[in-house]
Amino acid sequence: MAVVLFTDFGPTDLYVGQVELSIELIAPGTRVVHLLHEAPSFDVVASAHLLDALIARLPRGHVVLAVVDPGVGGPRRGCVVQAGGTCLVGPDNGLLSLTAQRYGAYEVWHLPPPDADAAPTFHGRDVFGPAAAHIIAGRGDMLGLVPAAALDVRLPPGDLAEVIYIDHYGNAFTGLRARNLPPDAVLEVGGRALTRARIFADRAAGEAFWYENSLGLVEIAVARGSAARDLGLGVGSPVDVTG
């Protein structure tokens, strides 16, 4: 089993290593999987949809440490969620709520207030990392968890008709599940009407289209090009289903 990290800390900045070290200090030898450290910065809603799509394929038993936390140090609480055989640790700000609600039934506990020596701006290292380490080591009873009836913040379930992530190719992931659209659906994106392709090779170089990506999400792409650049897309860009 492993601790799976999902954050907006950036892969080359100084934060991820500190979180990993906080886990190692408490649970030496724990395997850490770096799922993503380029989640949309400060964007809880987009990140929640992306997280849910990513961990839908995760084997049971892992501990997911998810941190996109623009309210760090404020009144929002930390939480532990058990849903579908997966344990999630992070802020109770909506980030974990889509995954929890997808399983229909989930259990939630709130973490106690941080210790006085915890940095108020880095709960990923000083609160959530240690909590995940204790849980993966089988010592969750040491955390002083407080059972709760539900998460404090729950995002509306269902699809999100917006761009939620741009990869380094310039492909634009959306919060739409491809299974919920007919194959002949036309999407209005960046002032263009796009039809579906099965794979990139089905379209000529420079042609924009949408397809079902490996996560089951609707993705906007340009064959051998960048949808972000060519269509002027960014996280939050709207996607309209017109046909």
N, C-alpha and C positions, 0 to 999 in steps of 0.2 A: 504494500500500500504506500501511497505517496501523499504529500501535500502539494496541491496544484495551485499555482499562483496566477491570478488574473488581476492586473492593476493598470492604472494610467501613469505609472511612475517613469516610464521610458526605459528602454533596454540598455542604454549607455550611461544613464545618470547614476548618482551615488546611492540611490534609495534601495534598489532591489537587493543588492548585496547585504545591506544591513538587515533587511527582513529575513533573508536566508540565514544569516548568522544568528538572529534571535531564535530561530527554530533549532539550529544546530546546538546552541548552548543548552537548550532544555531537553531535546530529543536527539542526541548525537547519532549520526549515521542515517537520519531520515532522508529518504529519497524526495527530492523536490523537482517538480515538473513545471517548467515555465511556459504556461499556456499562452499568455499574452501580456505584454507590458506597454502596449500602445493603444489601450482602450481609449475612446474619445475623452479627452481631458475634461474633467468637471461635469460631464454629461451623463447623469445617472440613468436617464431613460434609454438613450441609445445603447449605453453599456449593458443595461439589464437585458435588452433584447439580444445583444451579441453574446453575452454570457450564457443565456438560456440555450441559444442555438449551439454553442460550442460544447457545453457539458451534457447535452442530450445524448451524446455518444460515449460519455465517460463510463467506464466500468464502475460497478458499485464498490463501496468500501473506502474510496479516497476521501480526503478532506480538502475541500476547495476553499482557499483563502482569497477572497475577492475584495478589492479596495478601489473604489472610485468614490471619493469622500470629500466633496467641497465643503461640507459642514463640519469637518474634523475639529474637535475641541468645543463644539457647541452642544446644544441640548439633545441632539440625536443620540440614541443608545447603540451600543454594540450588541450583536446577537449571534446566536448559533442556531442553525436551522437543520433539521433532519427531514429529508424529503426523498422518496424514491430510492432509499438505500445509500444516498449521498449526504454527507455532512458539509454544510457551508458555514463559513465564519466571515463576518464583515460588519459594516455599519447597517443599522436598521433605517435606511433612507430610501428604500424601494429597490435597491440593486439586486437583492436576492429574491424579491417577491414574485417575479414571473416564473422562475424555476419552482419555487414553492407551490404556487397556485396551479402549475401545470399538472402536478401529481394529485391534485384534488384535496388530499389530506397531508398535512405536515405538522411537525412539532417545532416549537420555537422556545428558546430560552434567551433571556437578556443577560449580558455580562454585567458584573458589578461595576460601579464607577472606577475609573482608572486610579491606580496608586498615585501618590503625590509626586513620585519621581518619573512618571511617564510624561514624555514630551507632549504638550497639548496639540502640537501640529504634526505628530508622527505616530498615530495610533497603529498604523500598519506594522511598525517595528515593535512598539512598546505594549500594545494591547492584543491585536489580532494575531500577530506572529506567535507570541507565547501561547495564546489560547489554542491555536491550531496545533502547536507542538504538544501540548498536554493531551489533547484529544487523540492525536495519532499514536501517542505513547500509551494510551489507555488510562490516562489519569485525568479525565474530564471532570471527575468529582472534586478535584482540587480548585476548580475555577469559581466556585460559589455561584453557579448559574441559577437564575430566577425563572421558573416556568412562567410562560405567558400564554394567553389565549390565542393570540395572533400577532403578526408583525404590526408595528406601529404604522408603517407606510407601505401601502400596497398599490402598485401601479395597475391600471386597467389591463386585464388580460386581453389577448388577441393580437392581431398584427399591427404593425406601425408602418404607415405609408410614407416613409422617409428614408433617406440614406443614413445608415448608422455606422459605417466604417469605410475607409478608403485604404486599399492595400498599396504596396509599393509599385504595382503595375499601373495604378490609377483606376482599377476596377472598383465599383461602388456597390457595397453590400447594402441591401435594404432590410427593413424589418418585416417584409412581406414573406410569408411562407408560400413557396411555389405550388404546393399541393392545393392551395386555396384559390388558385387562378385557373381558368380554362386555358388550354394550350394556345388558343388563338387570341388571347388577351393582348390588347394594345396598351402600352404604357406611355404616358406623356411625361417626359423627363427632360429638363434643360431646354425646353422649347422644341423638342423633337418627339415624334411618334415612333415608338420602337416596337418591333415584333419579336417573337421568340425564336431563338436558335437552340439547337441541342448542344453543340460544341463550337468552339472558336473557328474551327476549320470550315464550318458551314457558311461563313461569311467572308467577303472579300476584305482585304486590308483597308482599314480606315472606316469600315462600316460599323455603326452602332447598333446594339441589339440588347435583349435581355435573355437570361437563361437561368436555369436552376443550378445553383452552385453545390459544392460538396457538403454543405451544411443544410441543404434543403431550402435555402433562402433565395429570393429573387435577387439577381445581381445584374448590374448595368455594366456593359463592357463595350470596348471598341476593338475590333480585331487588329492585333499588332499595333495597338495604340493605347491612349489613356482616356478613359471616359471622364475622369475628373477634369482633365485639361480641355478636352475637346467639347464637352458639354457644360463646362463651368460648374461642376458638382462639388459639394462638400458635405460634411456631416450636417444633417438637418434639411438638406434639399428635399422638397416635396416630390412625391411620385403619385401620379393620378392614373387610375385604371379607367380607360375610356372605351374599351371594347372587349 
